[in-house]
Amino acid sequence: MRIGLAGGGTDVSPYSDLYGGAILNATLSLYAHATIEPLAESTIILEGIDRKEEQRWEGGAELAELPIDGKLDLLKGVYNRIRREYGLPVTGFRLSTFVDAPAGSGLGTSSTLVVAIIGVFVEMLRLPLGEYDIAHLAYDIERNDLQMAGGKQDQYAATFGGVNFMEFSSGDKVIVNPLRVKQQYLFELENNLLLYYTATTRESAKIIQKQSQNVVDKKEASIEAMHQLKHQAQLMKEALLKGRIHEIGEILDFGYRQKLKMAEGISNSLIEDIYGAAKKAGATGGKISGAGGGGFMTFYCPALSKYRVMEALVKSGGHCQPYQFTDHGLTSWTI
């Protein structure tokens, strides 16, 4: 999964198509896991272990497309697309998944899971798909096959991994620029950046639809906020590469204020209370992960202020999430 450090929301159409978007994100040691086990009998079993859901069908790969009905739809959506484009063995299989964070948490859980599921099919079927192919396929399945609203960064972050500056333009074009950030700068960022779960989730699609509609309706305040967030991504990129880590809190705070102008529902009284408490305890800035409305928040806490911020946030009912930055994306193997 990933945290977006700057530019969040500028990867969403139609803004990215009209003006071009830019995002800086980094992947974390929180994962979506997928395992596929071929079966001798012609049975297809889909299992969301963390969701305690299971569905099965007899008939194996000769089955028609699996129904998209609100149950394990991400698993079924990937299966349907792979079957349609590449075919499947006649025998059945068990596909099991587990996600380290709840849906709606703002860390790109859905897209990361879709990438993981594609990964096991690519491994099993030896499909000739590169990183850009896998990320775009995941995006296409979510946005077109499953009609899920959202941006483009999550699928690419999950596939490529590491710290990336991503550029988005018309025609679903994405360029992933891996950043060569010095290790000591990443250690300092990791040490000072606090990941906090608000103990609430949200339906990101509704917020994203409002954001997209604001662009369609040419609402100047919303569009200008997105321009400023794109500029924030450039500021963050320069600060990280040049080691000006002490500036990151202020850059995050600037982005937080701009993001609130993009659409209704991004913030609420709980988020504002948490943000205020964190800053009062020493954080110099922060952001809402993903579309907003709940889920995870991140705070930049210089020097030893992280411990005071952690203590202050205990009263808000959530919890701080340990993590490390990772330099790898989608990884698959066969046993």
Secondary structure, 3 states (H helix, E strand, C coil): CEEEEECCCCCCCCHHHHHCEEEEEEEECCCEEEEEEECCCCEEEEEECCCCEEEEEECHHHCCCCCCCCCCHHHHHHHHHHHHHHCCCCCCEEEEEEECCCCCCCCCHHHHHHHHHHHHHHHHHCCCCCHHHHHHHHHHHHHHHCCCCCCCHHHHHHHHCCEEEEEEECCCEEEEEECCCCHHHHHHHHHHEEEEECCCCCCHHHHHHHHHHHHHCCCHHHHHHHHHHHHHHHHHHHHHHHCCHHHHHHHHHHHHHHHCCCCCCCCCHHHHHHHHHHHHCCCCEEEECCCCCCCEEEEECCCCHHHHHHHHHHHHCCEECCCCECCCCCCCCCC
